[in-house]
Amino acid sequence: MLKNQQETHLNRARASIRQALSWYGHLRKAAQSQSKSQLAGLVKPEIEILTSTLNKLDNNVIRIAAFGLVSRGKSAVLNALLGQKILQTGPLNGVTQYPRSVHWNPGGKVQVELIDTPGLDEIEGESRAQMAREVSQQADLILFVVSGDITRTEYQALCKLRQAQKPLILVFNKIDLYPDTDKQTIYKNLQQLGSGSFQNTPLQPDEIVMVAAEPSPMEVRVEWQDGQVTQEWETPPPQIEELKETILKILNREGRSLLALNALIQARDAEEAIAEKTIKLRQEEAEDLIWRYTKYKALTVGLNPIAFLDILGGAIADLALIRSLARLYGLPMTGYEAGKVLKTILLSSGGLLLGEIGSSVLLGLGKSATAIASGENPINLTAYAGTAITQAGIAGYGAYAVGKAAQVYLERGCSWGQLGASTVIQEILSEVEQNTILYRLQQELGLLNRE
């Protein structure tokens, strides 16, 4: 992937998150009043996520997190990459008690933060596992470390990490314990393991790396000048170059695009959480608002004798309802955007609202005819009233359907639109090349189809 393209992805991500902060920053200021102070407290964690994510983009820091079960050598793998023993290792399970990060400078402009995590299978370690899950959301690249036959627990953990929607490298540690004849078999087994958690597609070379982070000491024969022969134990150097080269290749090829994509995923999730919390908090007010517009639309359509104005008035009422809901929730929306929302609702509601428009035409024409004839025959006034009541009921039901559908759209579609996080995610993934780990992520998770 070209460097200019990666910079473009970073700039798009920055612009998207800045836009979100401007939206919800305004919401946060508005929430300082007594009636909205509860909302400010509810959305504060998500606002902080958006702020920290933008800072991470500005600082150009890529986070690589190591996961795995206890005693698989996660800390040792990171120490080997660093070239020095910074992270604690040992023979006992659970040496890493909490996530710890260290800076790594492998070369180039991108800064790297290596994150060590507790074992995913710690006894009474649910809180540690929760910390690991939180770290996975912040990571741009995941190293999943194994060191033998894959257990059911490891396989389940691997599948869960894939749900975090992050690129992942499967690292087989302690390969020095296996003879060369077994290494090819191990590699094929790892590919098959991946096919189960990656929609039956074998893992690619970039996604499987074999290392020996802390090779076992070897007994060597030493011959001295005086002819004496002794046996001594020596520890071979770590076999880590393949992993280092794989990481550097990924970072150079698509590192800044990975950074941009992960920031956007975090921003999208934060925005969706803000929308969900806001809509839940404003549920009662929104329900009153929808019913108020339902009555307005029903009265407007029912009392109006001209068929064309029925349709026009009903559409205006629906647009006004959508914009009023957006203002209630603190979501910016222009008339053009409200029109797009209404169009989306019309196309996705199974023809219900299109049926309403059709009935407005037919009943409106009939209502207009009876209104003209009512001056000559009082009986037609009763027919007019019956038609008007029927049309008003249909119009009112349509308004209520629009309001409920708009609630769903505003909650789920908050990250779409110009410079929306989901929109920019789609744009980035549509531009990635086939030889990249991002392309694999796009294919496996179907992020392009998420709306």
N, C-alpha and C positions, 0 to 999 in steps of 0.2 A: 504494500500500500504506500502511495507516494506521501512524502512528508507534508507537502502542501495540503493534501487531502486530510491528513490527520489534524493539521492545524485548523482546517475548516470545521472539522467535527468538534474540536475543542471550543472554537468560537461560537458555534451553534449551541452547544451545551451551556456555555456561560450565559449567552443571551436568553436562553429558555429559563434558566434558574433565576436570573435577575428579574425577568418578567414576572415569574411566580412570586418572588419576594416583594416586588412592587405591589402586586395584587393583595397578597395576604399581609404585607406590612401595613397597608391601608386598613385592612380588616382588623389588624391587631390594635391600631390606633383608635379605630371606631369602637373597639371593645373595651376601652377604658371607662366608658360610662357605666353607671350603676347597673343598667339593664343588660349589659353585654359583658360584664366582667367575668362571668362564668365561661364564656366562649374563649376569652383570652387565655385563661388557664388551661382549657382543654386543648387548644391548638399550639400551645407554647412548645412542646417537644418536637412537633413537626416543623415549626418555624426554625427551631435550632438546627434541625437536620438540614433544611434547605441552606441555612447560613454556613454551616460547617462544610457542606458539600461544595458550595461555591468557593470557599477558601481552599479546599483541597485541589480544585481545578486551577485556581490562580497560582498555587504553589507547585503545580505539576508533580504531585506525589502519587506514585502507583503503589498500592498495597497488595502484597502477596502473603496469603495466610496458609499455614500448614495445619492440616487436620488429619486425624486418624485415631485409632484405638491406642490404649496405653502400651508402652514399651515397643512401639514400632519405630522409634528413632526420629520423631519429628524435630526435636531440639537439635539432635546431632546433625540432621540434614541441613538445618539453617546455619549451624556453626560451621559446617564444612563450606557452605557458600560464602560465609563471611571470612573464612580463612583463619579464624581464631575462636577459642571456646569462650563465648560470652554467655550463652544460655546454659542453664544448669542441666546436666544429664546425670543419670545414675541407674543402678540395677533395680531399684524399687519402683513399683507402679506409682503413677501419679506424682512424679517429681515436679511437673509443671502444674502449679496450683491455680494460676489465673493467666489470662492472656497477657503476653508481654511483647513489645515491639522494639525493634532495633533498626537503625538506618544502615542501608547497604549502598555502596557506590560502585556499581559494576562498570561504570564508564558511560559517557554520553550525557545529554542534558537532563534526562528524566531521573528524578530522585525515586528511590525504592525504599519502602518500609516493609520489613519482614516481620510477620506476626506469628508467634508461637501460641498454641492453644492447649487447654487441658484435654486429656483423653476423652473421647466421646462415650466411653463405656465405664466411666468412673463409678465405683460403688458409692451410693448416696451422693452422686454428683450431678443431680438434676440442675442445680443452680449453675454449675460449671458448664453443663451442656447448653444451658440457655445463653451463657456468655459466648459460647462458641457459635451459636446460631446468630447472635447479634454481630459477631465479627464477620461471619460469612456475608452478611448484607453489606458490610463496608469494603470487603475485599474486591479487588479488580481481577485477581487471578488466584485460583485455589490449587494448592499442592495436597493431594490425598496420598498419605504415606502408608504403605503396607509392607510386610516383611515375611510373608509366608503364604500358606493356603488361605484364601479369602473365606472368612467366616460369614455366617448369615448376618450377624450384627454389623460387620464391615460393609456388606453389600447394601443393607438397609440404610446405613449412614451415607453411603455414596449416593444412593438414589435421592435422599433428602437434600444433600448438598446440591445436586443438580437442579432441584426446585428453586434454589436461590438465583438461578439464571446467570451463572458465572462460568467463564471458561475454566477448565479443570485439567490438570496434568496428574496422571496416576504414576506415583513414584514408588518403585519396588526397591526397598532398602535391604541391606545385608546380603547383597548378591554374592559377596565373597564367600559365603557359606555353601554355595552351590557349585558343582563342577560345571565346566564349560558345556558339556553335553546336555545339561539340563536347562541352560539359559534360554535356548530357543523354544523349548516346551513351555517354560514359564511365560515367555513373551506371548505365545499363542493363547495360553490360558487367560492372560490378562486381556487380550483382545476379545475373547469370548465373554469374559466378565463384563466388559464394556458394552457388548452388543445387547446385553439384557437391560442395561439402564440407559442406553442411548438408542432406543427404538430399533434394535436388531441390526445396528450398523457397527462394524468393527472399528475400534479406535485407530486413529492415524498415528504415524511415527512421532509427531510432535506431542502426542497425548500420553505416551508411555515412555518412561525413562527408568533405567536400572542404575542404582548407585550403591556404594558402600561407604556410608558416612563415617563410621568408626570401625574400620576393619579389625578383625580379631588378631591379636598378636601371633606371630609365627616363630617357631623355633628354627634358628639358623645355625649352621656349623661355621665356627670361626677358627682359622689356622693362623697361629702366631709365628713370628720370625724364628723363635727358638724351637719350632716344630711342635709345640703344644697345640692340642685341638680341644676347643671347648664348645659347649652348646649355650646359646643365648637366645632370649626372646626379643623380637623386634616388632614394632607396630608399623605396618605399611601405611603409606599416605592415603588419604581418602580418595575414593573413585567418584568424583563429583563433577568432572569437567563436562560430561555429556548433558547433565541437568543445567549447568550454568550456561552452556552454549545454547540450549533449547530456550531458556528464559530470555537470554539476550536477543536471540533471533526473533522471538515473539514481540519483545519490547521495541526493537528497531523497526519491525515490520508493521506493527499495529498498536503499539503501546499507548499512544495518546488517544487513539480511537477507543481502545478498551476503557481508558480513564473517562472519556466523555460518555460512553454508553452506560457505565456503571453509575456515574453521577446522575444521569437522566433517569435510570431505573429507580434510584433512591428518591429522586425528586418526584417522579410519577407516583410512587407509593405514598410519599408524604402528602402530596396534593389530594390523592384519593382518600387518605385518612382524614385530612382536614374537611373535605366535602362531606364524608360520612358523619363525622362528629357534628358538623354544623347543621346538616339536615336533620339529624336525630334531635338536636337541641331545639331546633325551630319547628319541630313536627306539628305542634298544636297551632302555632301561628300560621304555618303553611296551609294546614287543613281549613282554617277559617278563611284564609285568602282564596283558596280554590273554590270553596262554597260561595263566597261573595261574588266571584266572577261567574260562577255557574248561574247564579240568580240573575246577574246583569245580562248575560248572554241570552238566557231564556226569555227574559222580559223584552229585550231589544228585538230579538227575532220574532217573538210571538206577536208583539204589537205593531211591527212594521208591515204595511200591506204590500210593499214592492219587493218582488222576488229577487232582483239583482242586489238590492241593498241588504237583503237577508244574508247572502253569502259574504258580501263585503264586510258587513258589520260583525258577523261571526268570526271572520278571519282576524279582524282588528282586535276583537275581544280576546281571541286566543293568543295573539302576539303580545298584547298588554299583560295577560296573565303570566306568560313565560318571563317577560322582563321584570314583572313585579316579584316573581319567585327568585329570580337572579339577584335582585336588589335585597330581598329579605335575607338571602344566604350570603350576601357580600361578594358575589361573583360578577365581574364586569361583563356586560353583554350589550352590544349595539343592536339597533334594529335589524341590520343585515344578518348578524349572527342569530338573533331570535328567529328570523325567517328561515335560516338554515336548520335550526333546531326543529321548528314546526314541520318543515319538509321531511326531516328525518323521522319525526314521530308519525307523520302521515304515511310514509312508506313502510314503516315497521309495525304498524298497529293492526295488520291483518285486514285492511280495508274498512275498518270500523268508521274512521273519520271521513274517508272518501265516500262511504255510504251516507254519512250525514250530509255531505255536500250535495250528493245526488238527491236525497230526500228534500233538501232545502229548495232545490230547483223545482222538483215536481210539486211539493206542497206549497211552495211560494207562489208558483204560477196559479195553482188552484185557489190559493188564498187571495191572490190579486183579483182573480176573476169573480170570486164571491163578493169581495169588497166592492167591486164596480156594480155588481148586480144587486147588492143589498139595499140600495136606495129605492129600487122598484118593487122588491119583494122582501118583507120583513123576515120571511122564513130563511132567506139566504144569510141573514145575520147570525142565525144559530149555526149554520154550516161554516161560516167564517170563523166563529168562535171555536168550533170543534177542530177545524184545521189548524188554527193558530195555537191552540193548546197542545195538539199533537206535535207540531213543529217545534214549539218551545221546549217540550220534553226531550225531543231528540237533540236539540241544540244544547240544552243544559247538560245532558249526559255526555255529549261530545266535549264540552268545556271541562267537565270533571275528568274525562279520560285524558285530555291534553295535559291538565294539571298534574295528574299522577304520573303520566309518562315523562313529563318535563322534570319531575323530581328525580326519576331514575336517570335520565339523561344528564342532568346537572351533576349528579353524584359520580356517575361512571365516565362522563365525557369531559370532566374538568381539566384533564391534561391534554385534550385534543384542541384543534384550532391552530392558528398561526403561532409558531414558536412554542406550542405546547410540548411538554416532555414526550408524550407518546408519539406525537407527530414527528419530532426530531429523531426519536429512536427509529421510527420507520424509515426516515430518510437515510440515516446512517447505514442501517442494515441493507437497504436497497443498493448501496454503493460499494459494499465490501467485495473483495476478490475471492475467487474460489479456493485459493491456496492458503487462506487465513483461518485462524481459529475462530474468528468472529463469524465467518461464513458457516462453519460447523454449528455454532451456537444458533444462528438464524434458522438453519435447517431443522435442528433437533427440537427447538422450543417453539417454533412457529411464531416468533415475536412480531413478524410482519403482519400477522392476521389478528393481532390482539386489538380489540376496540371495546 
